Amino acid sequence: MNRSLVNPPISYIEPLYRPPSEANSLILQVTNGCSWNRCTFCEMYIDPQKQFKPKSEARLLEEIIRCGQQLPGVRRVFLGDGDAMVLSFRRLKTILEAIRTHLPDVTRVSAYALPSNLKNKSVEQLQVLRDLGLKLIYVGAESGDDDVLRCIDKGETFQSTVDGLLKARHAGIKTSVMLINGLGGVRMTEQHARASATLINAVQPEYLATLVLFSRRGNQRVHDGFGGDFNALNQRQLFQEMELFLSELKLTSTIFRSDHASNFLVLKGVLNRDLDTMLRQLRTAIETPERVFLRQDHQRGL
């Protein structure tokens, strides 16, 4: 987040997380932590101070009023933490109405969302939220394969993810979907790639991003989730999995980014318009890696 926006009008329980594209957005922490917080690969909200709890409505409305008084000209707002859409329709509507009243220059509100929380709201309710400014949601689908989702304790399935994303799409809310390269390990790499492509083809998101499975604290929880039968993909295998995934996509105008700090190879473009270019980059990285720029481990910001 732009540090100039972190100031007294809002009290935060840190650490804060937000998508890279929300770097200049005002972060309103409507909840602390993530309501699910069981995914084995995720370390974002495991610290004791990040136990899930919605911020009180009265306190949040006071913060929005103070932001309006002290931060004129705010254009974008991100609702944190992990899945603001877990809040009830009534509370979300109240928050968005307050933003519209006290921060009238805001043109886009966005939030992380779990698919099940989207599924639990009607299309009509989501349309009301969209009309009040909720224009974009970020969904960590992680994988389209039910075996992988079960092993990482995602709490979602292929179908629940599709249902939630399509409901948002039907309501006119744009979606940004994130997948994790290497999440199925060596044993499930092919099914992970193919099922993830099937998922993305079904929902046709406006934005798609991938990152590589990584952990600052080790992958023991991931290994345990796979019953101990988990071998991480090496660099070449990660590229092969990505090649298979991209080759099965049938998209019309999805903006794709594989530029997270965890990625060895940066890929950017619009799918499927730029698919052939990306596949050539991947094949070069697989066959002659010395001919392409690849991040070294110390450059990956992990």
Buried (B, 14 or more C-beta within 10 A) or exposed (E): BEEEBBEEBBEBBEEBBBBEBBEEBBBBBBBBBBBBBEBBBBBBBEEEEBEBEBBEBEEBBBBBBBBBEEBEEBEBBBBBBBBBBBBEBEBBBBBBBBBBEBBEEBEBBBBBBBBBBBBBBEBEBBBBBBEBBBBBBBBBBBBBBBBBBBBBBBBBBBEBBBBBBBBBBEBEBBBBBBBBBBBBBBBBBBBBBBBBBBBBBBBBBBBBBBBBBBBEEEBEBBBEBBEEEBEBBEBEBBBBBBBBBBBBBEBEEBBBBBBBEBBBBBBEBEBBEBBEEBBEBBBBBBEEBEEBEBBEEEEBEE
